[in-house]
Amino acid sequence: MVFSNKTNVNVLTSLLVAYGIKRAVVCPGSRNAPITHNLNECPDITCYPVTDERSGGFYALGMAQALNEPVAVCVTSGTALLNLAPAVAEAWYQHIPLIVISADRPQAWIDQLDGQTLPQPDALGHFVRKAVSLPEPNDKEELWYCNRMVNEALLDATADDPRPVHINVPITEPLFTFDVPCLPDVRQIIRVSPARDYDCLHPEFVDGLVAACRPMIVFGQSSPHAFEGDVADFLFSHVIVLHEALSAFPHVSHFDEVLFYGQMEPPDFVIHVGDTTVSKRLRHFLRSAENAVTWRISPSGAVEDTFQNLRGIIVGDPEFVLQSLDQKIRNRHVNGMEYRRRWLTALTQASRHTSDYQPDYSQMAAVKYFEGNLKDGAVHYANSSAVRLANIYAPHHVWCNRGVNGIEGSLSTAAGFSVVSDDKVFCVIGDLSFFYDQNALWNQNLRGNFRILLLNNGRGGIFNLLPGLEQSPARNQYVSAEHQTSAEGVCRENDVVYLKAGNMEEMKQGIDTLLYIESERPVLLEVFTDASEDERVFKSYYSSLSI
């Protein structure tokens, strides 16, 4: 056996075999010849030639009906794909898992009057559950993306409620080189359907955790109500748990500082719960763990391969799944205790550094004082610098628009929260985010429970922390949007109580007032700082670490 030299075709072929696809209807053509060749070379797949694509689609439909299993149908580029539409539409309404595989021309030649070219991705519209177009991989990231795309499509085709899927495969000429002696080893992602008992857990998930030398649980952003029952005490006492202020756990986890110091080995087994993480350092750390096995606990079952080493998805409520896992391992020896001990030692040292470090007057000093004196209330942080300071100092759940990470709407979201809350609602926000969303204060619904800590250093401060950008003369004016604007006029126009601070003493007095003043109208404290000094203090916090 020899296979095509096209990497995306070989990845697709390997995963078709891994997912147990045994039959393929193949229609003639040159662009899909590498795919047809591979399917024919696979002893696990039987090919059935059909010349007419419209008929071929229905042939595959009939096979899938008789066998009650997915069947692939492979066509060349151009209108050949469109001829499958009637069969795919019928398969959709019959819940039949057709796997449509279309060869395609390179994207650069679409709509350029070249032969057999038309926009093929999404050409089947509503009638497929998943449509992916594979890259032609040239590096590790593109190979990971190609693998992930095929996994996503085949997972949806083999789900409990099967439907058609479409895998589009651009192939660059030359087409007919068949000199690869074997198919690549590929990662197959497992998805385990929910169940109502402890047997909902895949054995590889449970046994992998128990056997791992460096297991880790990572919690991303989640609602503060996500874990309201009993915590999985045994599990959490044996496996290190990392989380940020955006997660459901009410204490600070200074893992970003530990990772900055760079002494910890990457994990070999990761359980990923919740949504986004702010820390780019954490994402790079976990992506560098190429041999790690990550399991995602997800109510939706979506393929979210954040760390690029996803092995499986447990579909279900994270709290229930973790409690189930806790019960499964209670009577077993878990190897990860030493790794957990090393992490806890480092986290304790990082926490001590955070407590001991006394920042000079800066945005960091303002957030530290604010969090150190806050007693109650809901707290929203805006994106960029503000939420990164929250992850250092906030010992409570933090609300933040991290779904897409845009700066627009941070103030409006907090304002809307305050309108329906009986408690005080605080918004800690940078100047660009504030002025971008200042119309949030142009609202008749606001009351005195809404409090704003505005950190104004005259630019987007996050851009001062990006290595290399300081070399560009465009940084301050065009990238960081340097300005000399104050919120005083905005507050006056909208009947908002305005306070300001320009030094450490004024800042502390202003925050005390912001926290405790009785007011029928919203209150805003604008803390003016110097961007260069903010940068120096923030970098000094990390550079003075000793772990």
N, C-alpha and C positions, 0 to 999 in steps of 0.2 A: 504494500500500500504506500502511495505517496499522495501528498495533499498539496493544495494551492499554496503559493507563497504570500497570499493576502492575509494579514494578521487578523483583521476583523472577521473575515470569513472563517478562519480557523477557530477563533474564540466562539463564534456563533455555533459552529458544528460541534465543538466539545460540549457546550452547554445544552444543545438539543439532546445529545446522548445522555448527559447527566440528569436531565429532567425526564428521561424515559420516553422521548418522542421516537416512535418506531416506524412511522410511515410518512412518506412525503409524495405528493403529486407534483411532478416537475413539468414545466412547460418550456418549449424550445426558445433559444435566444443566445446571443453571444455575451451580453453583459452579465448574465446570470450563470454563464458556463463555469466559473470557478466554484460557485455554490453548488451547482448540479454535480460537478465532479466530486466535491467533497462528500456530498450526500451519498453518491453512488459508491464511494470508497469505504464508507462506514459499514461494517458488518451488522451493526445494531439497527440500521435504518434500511427499509425497503422502499425503493423508488417506483413510482407508477407514472409513465409518460402519458401526457394528454396535450395535444397540439393546441386546441382552442381554449384560451384562458377562461372564458366565461363558463364553458363546460367543465374545465378543470376545477374551478371553485366549487361547483356543485358535486363533482366526483369526491372531493375532499370532504364536503359536507355529509354525503352519504356514508362514507367510511367512518367518520366520527360518530354518526348516529348509530351505526351497527356495532361499533366497538366500544362506545361510551368512553372515549379517550381522545386527547388532542391529536390532530392530524395537520401536518404542514402542507402548504401549497406555495411553490416557488415560481416566480415569473421574472422576466427580463424588465428592462427599463421602459419608460414611456407609457403609451396607452394600454399596454399589457396589464398594468396594475388596475386601471379603471375598469377593465372587463371583469374583475373579481367583485365589483361592488354589489351586484344582485345577490350573489351567494353569501357574501359577508353580511349584508343586511338581513337575510333570512337566518343566518347563523346567530346573529345578535338576538333576535326575538325568540329563537329556540334554545338559547343558552348553550350553544355549541362552541367548543374551544378550537376554532380554526386559527392556525398560526400562519399568517400571511407574511411571506418573505419576498421582498422585491429588490432586485438589483437596481442600482441607480448610477447616473453619471456624476462626476465630481460637481460640487455646488457651484464652482466658478463657471460652469458651462450651462447652467439652467437659464432659460430664456435668452440664449445667445444665438438662436437660429441654428443650433447644432442638432444632429439627428437624435430622435427618440429622447428628447429632454422635455420635461415639464416638472413643476413643483410636486414632488411625490410625498414628502412628509405631510401627514394629516389629510392626505387625499381621500381617505375613507371616512373622515369626519366622525359623526356620532356613533357609527356602527362598529367601532372597536373600543375596547376598554382602555387600551394603552397603545400609543404609537411612538416609536423611537426611531431615530436615524443615527446609525453608528458612525463614529469617527474612523478615519484610517490612521491608527495610532503611530505616532512618531516618538513618543516618550512614555515614561511610566504613568504620568497622570492621564494621558489620553487612553492608555491601555486599561487603567482602572475605570475610566468613564465608559469605555466600550463594554467591559465586563459587567458593569453595573446596569447599563441600559438593557442588555440582553436578559440579565437576571430579573429586572423589573417586569419586562414583558412576559417572560415565561412564568413568573410567579402569578401574574394576573390571569394568564391563560389556564393555569392549573389550580385556580382558587376554588373554594367551595361552591361559588356561583360562577361557573365558567362562562367566558365570553370570548369573542375573537380578539386577537391582538395583531399589530402590524409592526414588523421589523424591516426597516429600510436600510439597504446596505450600499452606500456609494463605493464604487470600485474604479480605481485609476488604471489606465493602460500602462504597461502591457498586461493583458488578461490571462494569458495561457502559459504561465510558468508553474509547473507542478513538480516541485523538487523538495518538499518538506516531508521528512520520513515519518513523522508522527504528530498527532495533534497535541497542543499544549495542555499542561495541567492547568485547570481553571478553577476559580472559586465559585462554588455554587452557594447561593444564599438560601437558608431554610426559613420558612415562615410557619409557625405553629399556631393553629387556630385556638381560640379561647375555649376553656372548659370550666366547669363549676367545682372542680376538686383539685387536690394537689397533683393529680396526674396530668395537669395541663402543661407541665414542664418537660421539655425535650431532654432525654438522658444525656445528650452531649452538652447541654447547658449546665445541668447539675454536676455531672462528673467532671466537666472541664473546670468549673469553679473549685471543686474540692481538690483537684490535682494541681491546680496552678500554683506556681511559686510566688508570683507577684500579681495577685488579683486586685481589682480596683472597681469601685462603683462611682460613676460620674453623674451628677444631677445637673441638668440644665434648667432654664427658666421654667417655672411652673407657678400655679396659683398657690397662695398660702393655705388653701383648703384642700390641697391635693393629698395630704397624708394626715387624716383626722383620727384614724384608729390607732391600734397598737403598732409601734415601730417594730421592725424585724430585729429584735434585740440581739439574738445570737449571731445573725448574719453581720450586723453592723459592728459587733464586738470582735469579729474575726477578719473583716475585710476593710481596707481603708476606703473612706467615703470622702470625695471631693465635691464641693459645691460653691456657688457664689451667692451673693445677697439676693439675686433674682429667684433663687430656688425656694422651696417650701420650708427650709430649715432656719430657725431663728438664731444663728450665731455665725461669726465670721470664720471662714476657712482660708487661711493665707497661703494657699498653694501656689499662687502666682509668684510670690516672693521666693518660695522654695525652688520653683523651676528656674527663676532668674539666677539663683546661686549655682544651679546646674550639677548637683551631686547625686540626684536620684536616677536609678535605673528605670527605663520605661516598663510598664506592666506587660504581662504576657496574657492576661485575660481581663476584659473590660465589660462591665454592665453599664449601658448608657440609658438613662432615664430623663424624661423631660425634653425641653426644646433647646434653644440656642444657649451658647456660652459666650461671654464677653471676651474672655482671655484668649487672645491669639497665641500666646505662649503655650497654653494648655493644648490647643488644637495641633500646633506644630509638634509638641512633645508626643502626643498620642499617634499622630500620623507617622512619626519616625519609628514607631514600634511596628515594623513591617510584619513581624511574625506573631503579633498579638492577635487574639481572637476576640472580637467584639460582638456582644449580643445586645440587641435593642429591645427594650420593653415599650410597646406602643399601643395605645387604644385603637389606632387606625390601621396598623399593620403596614404603613407606607415604608418604602425603602428609603431610609435617611442615613446614608453612609458617611457621616460627618468625619470620621477618623480614618476612612479609606481601608478598613480591615474588617468590615461587617461580615459575620458568619451566619447569624440568624436573627429572626424577629419573633419575639413572644407577643402575640396579640392579646391584649387584655388591660385591665386596670392596673397601673404600676404598683399601687399599694397592695392589692390582692396577690399579684404575682410575687412580689418580694416576701410577703408573709408565707406564701406557699413554698418558696425557695428556703426560707428560714426553717420551716418544718422538715423539709427534705434533708437538710444537712445537719440537723441538731445532734444526731447520734453518729456522726462521721467526723473523722479528723480532717481539718482544713489546713492546708499547707501554708496559707498566706500570712500567718501571724507575725513572722519576723519582718516581712515587708511592711505590714501595717505599723509595727513598732518603730521602724526607721522613719516612716512618714510622720507619725505622731510626734516623735522627738523633734524633727525638723519644723513641723507646724507650730509646736510650742515655742521654739526659739524665734520663729518668724513673728508670732503673736507678741512675744516679749519685746521684740525690736519695734513693732508698731506702737506699743504702749510707751516705750521709752523715747522714741524719736519725737522731738519737739520741733515741728516745722516753723521756720520764720514766717512772718506775715505773708500770706499767699492764699490761693484758693484751697490748697491742702489744709492749711491751718483753719480756715473757715469751716470746712466740712468736718474736720476733727472736733472742733469746738461744738458745732451744731449737733453732731451725733452723740457727743459726750454728755450733752445736757438735755437731749430730747427724752421726754418721759412717755408720751403716748401719741397716737395719731397715725394716719396712713402717710407714707412718704413715697413720692414719685421723683425719680431722677431722669433728667434728660440724657440724651445719648452723648457719645464722645467722652470728653474729659470728666464730666460730672459722674457718670455711672462707674467709671474706673475708680474714682475716689470713693464711691459708695462701697465698692468691693474691698476696699481697705478698711473702712471705718464703720459701716452700717451693721449693727448686731441684730438686725431684724429683716423681715422680708421687704424687698424694694420692688416697686412697680416701675417698669420702663418699657418703652416701645422698641423692643429688640427683635420683633418679628422680621422686620426688614432693615432696622437700624437707621432709619431716616431721622433728621432733626425736626422735620415739620410735624406739628401736632402735639409735641410733648406738653406744652402749656395747656392746650385745649383739652387734652386727655385728663390731666390733673384737675382742671377746672370742672369738667363734666363729672368727675368722680366726686368732687366736693359738693356739687349741687344736690346729690342724693345721699350724702353722708351726714350723720349727726356728729361725727368727730371732726377734729381739725385735720386738714389735708395740706401737707407741705409739698412744695415743688422746688427742687434744687436744680437750677438750670443755668447753662452758659449763655453768653450774650447773643451769639448768632442764633441759637435756638429760640431765645426769648423774642428778639426783634422779628424773626421770621414769622412767629406765631402770635404777635402782640394783639391781634384781633380777638384772641381768647378772652381778653379783659373787656372787650366791647360787648357786654352781655348783661342783661337785666336780671339774670338768675343768681348771680354771685352773691355770696354772703361773707360774713366775717370769719368763717371757719377756714377760708382759703388763705394760705400763707406762702409767700414766694421768697426763696433765697436766690438772688440773681448774682452770679459770679461774672463780673465784667472786667476782662483784661484787654478789651479793645480789639479782639480778633478771635478766630477759631483756634483755641489753644492747643488742640490735639495735633495740629500741623507742626507745632514746634517740637513734637516728640517723634516725628518720623525721620529716621536716619537717612541722610542724603539730601533731603529736601532743602536743608539750609544752604546748599550750594546754588540754588536757583534764585536769581534776583527777582523772580516773580512771586516768591513765596508770600511775603507779607501783604502786598497789595492785592494780588489776584487769587492766590490759593487760600490764604488765611482770611481774606476779606477784612483787612485792617480798617478800623473806624474810630470815631470819637463821639459816639452816641450815648446818651444817658436815658434811663427809663423814667426820669422825673416827669417829663411832659406827658408821656403815655399814662402815667398814674393820675396826673391831674385831670386829664381828659375823661378818665373812666372812674373817677371817684374812688381811687385806691389809695390807702394810707401809704405814704412814701417815706422810707428811711434810707440813709446812706452811711457808708463807712469807708475810710481811707487809710486806717492804720489798725493795729492789733486791738487797742483799747476800744475804739469805736466799733470794731467788728464784734467784739464780745458783748458790748452793751446792746448793740443792734440785734444780735441773735437772741439775747435774753428777752428783749422786747418782742421780737417776732414770735417767740415761743409762748409767751405768757400774757401779752396784752389782751384786754377785752376790747373787742371792736365789732361793730355791726357791718363793716365793710372789709374787703380783702386787705391784707397788709403785705407790702413788699419791702425787703431790705436789699439794696444794691451795694455789693462789696466790690470796690474798685481795687484792682491789683495790677502789677506789672507783668506782662507776658514772659519776659526773660527771667524774672525772678520766680514765677510759677514753674517754669521749666527747670531752673536750677534746683529748687526745693524738691520737686518730684524726682528728679534724677538722683539727687543726694539721698533720698529715702531708700532707693534701691542700692546705690553704690556703697552705702554704709552698712549693708546687711552683713552679718557674720553668722553662718549656720554650720 
